Amino acid sequence: MGRAKVAVAAAADLEVLEAIKLAESEGLITPVLIGDEDVIKQLASKIELNLEKTNLIHEPDPIQAAHKAVDAVVDGQADFLMKGLINSSDFLRAVLRSERGLRTGRLLSHLAAFQVPGYTRLLFVTDGGMNIAPDLGQKKEILENSLLYLKGIGMDLVNVIVLAANEMVNSKMPATIDAKALEDMNRKGEFTNAVVEGPLALDGAVSAVALKHKGISSQINGNVDLFLVPSIEVGNVLGKSLVYFGGATMAGIILGAQVPIVLTSRNDTPRSKLMALTMAALSRRGELS
């Protein structure tokens, strides 16, 4: 596929530059670094990041750096975006600006990928990082964003579990009602490359044995690819539990704009940031295949 070009807004950030170095050494990306040139060079020297062939754009103001990063994508100089040392809301305002922005009309949502030791497949989770308490219509959009991405990287059929606390539809638990509605939409053919089941608790989502004990029939039968969570709290706790208790490696990107957006936490490891860059770079697979 060759290297993807990533525009990094406010790139004077040590952890971000460490991830850029890793991704560049793997042949995944070519960076366009936008930020305070002197500080970027100082940090790059500290981690032995060679900037000789790097497109470096001097812009000390973080907000203006975000706008210049968006400009780079709009003008075809970059394939996707990465947030550096800038407030997330300021960064996203540049992404969603009315003129020469990256709006698509779709809802922005977060998709996370987890490699869990001892588990035989990658697990994807949405949305544990963007939408706080999505309603049914928003959950549908969040799911569509994820399916579009996963189909683009080569997953012809995605097994989706809409998570809830239990499997019974209960009027006092809105998450179960939404889950059943999404399952019904799938039966009507609204999600073309997916099997969607819900409501289902976590044990039944990952364990055929648990399903058997509960007497639940499932086409997915424990082989879940994607969890659609009912709220940001559930996604956040599930993701951090996988990382801190399960030793998982996590990557995450923002979907719904014209290009993927790498918006990582300062607490993410350089390897996690590298994996996020990889997720975003892989999104070009669908465009090239």
C-alpha positions in Angstrom: 0.0 0.0 0.0 2.9 2.4 0.5 3.1 5.0 3.2 0.1 7.1 4.2 0.6 10.8 4.8 -0.5 12.0 8.2 -0.9 15.7 9.2 -0.1 16.1 12.9 -1.6 19.2 14.4 0.5 20.9 17.2 3.1 18.2 16.8 5.4 19.5 19.5 4.6 16.5 21.8 7.1 14.0 22.9 4.7 11.0 23.0 3.2 11.8 19.7 6.6 12.1 18.0 7.7 8.8 19.6 4.7 7.1 17.9 5.5 8.9 14.6 9.0 7.5 14.8 7.7 4.0 15.3 5.2 4.2 12.5 7.8 5.8 10.1 10.3 3.0 10.9 7.6 0.4 10.1 7.1 2.0 6.7 3.5 2.9 7.5 3.4 6.7 7.3 5.1 9.9 6.1 4.5 12.7 8.5 3.6 16.3 8.0 4.4 17.9 11.3 2.7 21.2 12.0 3.6 23.2 15.1 6.5 25.1 16.8 9.4 24.1 14.6 12.1 24.8 17.3 10.3 22.7 19.9 9.6 19.9 17.4 13.3 19.8 16.5 14.4 19.7 20.1 12.0 16.8 20.9 13.0 15.0 17.8 16.6 15.2 18.7 15.9 13.9 22.1 14.3 10.7 20.7 16.6 10.5 17.6 13.8 11.1 15.1 15.3 12.1 11.8 13.5 15.1 10.3 15.6 15.5 7.2 12.9 14.3 4.8 10.0 15.4 6.9 7.6 18.2 5.8 7.8 20.6 8.8 5.4 23.5 8.9 6.1 26.2 11.5 3.0 27.3 13.3 3.4 27.9 17.1 -0.3 28.6 17.7 -2.0 25.2 18.4 -5.4 26.3 17.0 -3.9 27.6 13.8 -1.8 24.4 13.6 -5.1 22.4 13.7 -6.5 24.5 10.8 -3.3 24.0 8.8 -3.5 20.3 9.4 -7.1 20.2 8.0 -5.9 22.4 5.1 -3.3 19.7 4.3 -6.0 17.0 4.1 -8.3 19.2 2.1 -5.5 20.1 -0.4 -4.5 16.5 -0.8 -1.2 16.8 1.0 -2.2 14.3 3.7 -4.4 11.2 4.0 -5.5 11.6 7.6 -5.1 13.6 10.8 -3.5 13.2 14.2 -4.0 15.4 17.2 -0.9 16.6 19.0 -0.6 19.0 21.9 -3.9 20.8 21.5 -7.3 20.7 23.3 -9.5 18.1 21.7 -12.5 20.5 21.3 -10.3 23.1 19.6 -8.9 20.4 17.3 -12.4 19.1 16.4 -13.7 22.6 15.7 -11.1 22.9 13.0 -12.1 19.5 11.6 -15.8 20.5 11.5 -15.4 24.1 10.3 -18.1 25.1 7.8 -15.7 26.1 5.0 -13.0 23.7 3.7 -13.7 21.4 6.7 -14.0 17.6 6.8 -17.7 17.2 7.5 -19.6 14.4 5.8 -23.0 14.8 7.5 -22.3 11.6 9.5 -22.0 11.6 13.3 -18.4 11.5 14.6 -17.8 8.4 16.6 -14.9 6.5 18.2 -13.8 3.0 17.3 -11.4 1.1 19.4 -9.5 -2.1 18.6 -8.1 -4.5 21.3 -5.6 -7.3 21.0 -6.2 -9.3 24.2 -3.6 -11.9 25.2 -5.0 -15.4 24.8 -8.0 -14.3 22.8 -8.1 -15.6 19.2 -9.4 -12.5 17.4 -9.3 -8.7 17.6 -12.1 -7.1 19.5 -13.6 -3.8 18.4 -15.6 -1.5 20.7 -17.7 1.5 19.8 -18.4 4.2 21.1 -16.3 4.5 24.3 -14.7 7.8 23.5 -17.0 10.3 21.7 -20.7 10.1 22.2 -21.9 10.3 25.8 -25.4 8.9 25.7 -26.5 8.2 22.2 -30.1 7.6 21.3 -31.3 4.9 18.9 -30.7 7.0 15.8 -27.2 7.9 16.9 -26.4 4.3 17.8 -27.4 3.3 14.2 -25.0 5.9 12.8 -22.2 4.8 15.2 -22.7 1.2 14.0 -22.7 2.3 10.4 -19.5 4.2 10.8 -17.8 1.2 12.3 -19.1 -1.2 9.7 -18.0 1.1 6.9 -14.4 1.1 8.3 -14.3 -2.6 9.1 -15.6 -3.5 5.6 -13.0 -1.2 4.2 -10.1 -3.0 5.8 -11.3 -6.4 4.5 -13.9 -7.8 7.0 -16.7 -9.1 4.7 -18.9 -10.1 7.6 -18.9 -8.4 11.1 -20.4 -10.1 14.1 -21.9 -7.3 16.3 -23.2 -7.6 19.8 -25.3 -4.7 21.2 -24.3 -4.9 24.9 -26.7 -4.5 27.8 -26.9 -5.8 31.4 -29.0 -8.7 30.4 -30.8 -10.4 27.5 -34.4 -9.5 28.4 -36.0 -6.4 26.8 -37.1 -4.3 29.7 -38.9 -0.9 29.5 -37.0 0.3 32.6 -33.7 -0.4 30.7 -33.7 1.7 27.5 -30.4 0.1 26.4 -32.3 -3.2 25.9 -35.0 -1.6 23.8 -32.5 0.1 21.5 -30.5 -3.2 21.2 -33.6 -5.1 20.1 -34.5 -2.3 17.6 -31.0 -2.6 16.1 -31.3 -6.4 15.9 -34.6 -5.9 14.1 -33.0 -3.4 11.7 -30.4 -6.0 10.8 -33.1 -8.6 10.1 -34.7 -6.1 7.7 -31.3 -5.8 5.8 -30.3 -2.3 7.0 -26.8 -3.4 7.8 -25.5 -5.3 4.8 -22.2 -6.7 6.0 -23.1 -7.7 9.6 -24.9 -10.0 11.9 -26.3 -7.8 14.8 -27.6 -9.4 18.0 -28.9 -7.8 21.1 -29.5 -7.2 23.9 -26.8 -9.5 25.2 -24.6 -9.3 28.3 -20.9 -9.6 28.1 -20.6 -13.2 29.1 -23.0 -14.4 26.3 -21.2 -12.1 23.9 -17.9 -13.9 24.2 -18.8 -17.4 25.5 -20.8 -20.1 23.7 -20.8 -22.0 27.0 -22.4 -19.1 28.8 -25.1 -18.9 26.0 -25.8 -22.6 26.4 -26.2 -22.3 30.2 -28.6 -19.4 29.7 -30.5 -21.3 27.0 -29.9 -18.5 24.4 -29.7 -19.3 20.7 -27.2 -17.1 18.9 -25.9 -17.0 15.3 -22.7 -15.3 16.6 -22.3 -17.9 19.4 -19.5 -16.2 21.2 -17.5 -15.2 18.1 -18.0 -11.4 18.5 -16.1 -8.9 16.4 -17.6 -5.6 17.5 -19.3 -4.5 20.7 -21.8 -1.6 20.4 -22.0 -0.2 23.9 -25.0 1.7 25.3 -23.0 4.7 26.7 -19.6 6.2 26.9 -19.2 5.0 30.5 -19.7 1.3 29.4 -17.2 1.7 26.5 -14.7 3.5 28.7 -14.8 1.0 31.5 -14.8 -2.0 29.2 -11.8 -0.7 27.2 -9.8 0.2 30.3 -10.6 -3.1 31.9 -9.2 -5.0 28.9 -6.0 -2.9 29.0 -5.4 -2.8 32.8 -6.8 -6.2 33.8 -6.4 -8.2 30.6 -3.1 -6.8 29.4 -4.6 -5.8 26.0 -3.1 -3.4 23.5 -5.5 -0.8 22.4 -5.8 1.5 19.4 -8.6 4.0 18.6 -9.6 6.4 15.9 -12.4 8.8 15.2 -14.7 8.0 12.3 -17.4 9.9 10.5 -15.3 12.7 9.0 -13.9 12.6 5.4 -10.7 10.9 6.8 -9.9 9.0 10.0 -8.7 11.0 12.9 -6.1 9.8 15.4 -7.1 11.4 18.7 -5.2 9.6 21.5 -4.9 10.2 25.2 -1.7 11.4 26.8 -1.9 8.2 28.9 -1.7 6.0 25.9 1.6 4.2 25.3 3.7 5.0 22.2 2.8 1.5 21.0 -0.9 2.2 21.4 -0.5 5.4 19.5 1.4 3.4 16.8 -1.5 1.0 16.5 -3.9 4.0 16.2 -1.8 5.3 13.3 -1.9 1.8 11.8 -5.7 1.7 12.0 -6.0 5.1 10.3 -3.4 4.2 7.6 -5.3 0.9 6.9 -8.5 2.8 6.1 -7.0 3.5 2.6 -7.3 -0.2 1.8 -10.9 0.2 0.7 -10.0 3.1 -1.6 -7.2 1.2 -3.2 -8.7 -2.3 -3.6 
